[in-house]
Amino acid sequence: MSLIVGIPACCKEISGSIQHATPSRYGAALVGGAGAHPVLLPPVGEGLVTVLDRLDGLLLSGSPSNVEPRLYGVSHSLTPDRHDPQRDATTLPLIRAALARGLPVLAICRGIQELNVALGGTLHQQVQDLPGRMDHRGGPGTPEQRYRPKHKVLLSGQLALMLGKTETMVNSLHEQALDRPGEGVAVEALAEDGTIEAVRVTGVPGWAYGLQWHPEWQFAENEDSLAIFRAFGEACRAYAAGWRKAA
Ligand SMILES: N[C@@H](CCC(=O)NCCCC(=O)O)C(=O)O
């Protein structure tokens, strides 16, 4: 059974023109880790929810852009030059529709932030400026340096069972983080400074996790990443078997 997983793209200017793009590593992790075929979803707005009928899963990728604070009730943005309104207008309704139908959702970095906002939660805009918090940004350097394991996270709930452990090391490339969890959002990993690092969505029919770190980065060399993408692939396969049987 061929699995199709949608990845909503970012809207960004490349070489002087507006393009729809996402880093290639997300698709590679779907192919190699989840056994699924990726399809890029152009951020064309709420109407895109219609493609969910053709998908077996949804992966929300990371991005240097930030969810606009007005979408979680905050009027002032601390990063007005780093927004992607087309992506926000597409992903938030897409997430709600996907969760409602039980489509498996894996949300990574910006993705966990979109997931939380879509469910009525809020974000910290500059987590490193909060008292007692670490600097979770990737910093300068080569990609290998920026995506190296950075700090410990304490795992709980279903995620701890999935990974077979209660703590692990993760990479970290984010200036924002979850503040108040949204409806049904259960925290399943915390950094030692209290930053939310992973969530599972409860009260929905399907498999739905958000991770603040990047399991897609060199996924084949990391046992946690392999477990996450394999579990996502199994969830997509079970979902596909169900709706195709009904079709
Ligand atoms: N912009 C958000 C989410 C950060 C994120 O998705 N980072 C991955 C890509 C970053 C990069 O490769 O430079 C935040 O900063 O919290």
The ligand as an SDF file (V2000), in Angstrom:
LIG
                    3D

 16 15  0  0  0  0  0  0  0  0999 V2000
   10.6360   29.8460   13.8550 N   0  0  0  0  0  0  0  0  0  0  0  0
   10.2640   29.0280   14.9980 C   0  0  0  0  0  0  0  0  0  0  0  0
   10.4300   27.5540   14.6530 C   0  0  0  0  0  0  0  0  0  0  0  0
   11.8770   27.2230   14.4730 C   0  0  0  0  0  0  0  0  0  0  0  0
   12.1330   26.1070   13.4760 C   0  0  0  0  0  0  0  0  0  0  0  0
   11.2400   25.5220   12.8750 O   0  0  0  0  0  0  0  0  0  0  0  0
   13.4290   25.8590   13.2480 N   0  0  0  0  0  0  0  0  0  0  0  0
   13.8570   24.9620   12.2110 C   0  0  0  0  0  0  0  0  0  0  0  0
   14.4210   25.6840   11.0450 C   0  0  0  0  0  0  0  0  0  0  0  0
   15.4270   26.7110   11.5000 C   0  0  0  0  0  0  0  0  0  0  0  0
   16.6690   26.7360   10.6660 C   0  0  0  0  0  0  0  0  0  0  0  0
   17.0010   25.6770   10.0760 O   0  0  0  0  0  0  0  0  0  0  0  0
   17.2640   27.8080   10.6520 O   0  0  0  0  0  0  0  0  0  0  0  0
   11.1270   29.3590   16.2040 C   0  0  0  0  0  0  0  0  0  0  0  0
   12.2040   29.9590   16.0050 O   0  0  0  0  0  0  0  0  0  0  0  0
   10.7240   28.9990   17.3260 O   0  0  0  0  0  0  0  0  0  0  0  0
  1  2  1  0
  2  3  1  0
  2 14  1  0
  3  4  1  0
  4  5  1  0
  5  6  2  0
  5  7  1  0
  7  8  1  0
  8  9  1  0
  9 10  1  0
 10 11  1  0
 11 12  2  0
 11 13  1  0
 14 15  2  0
 14 16  1  0
M  END
$$$$
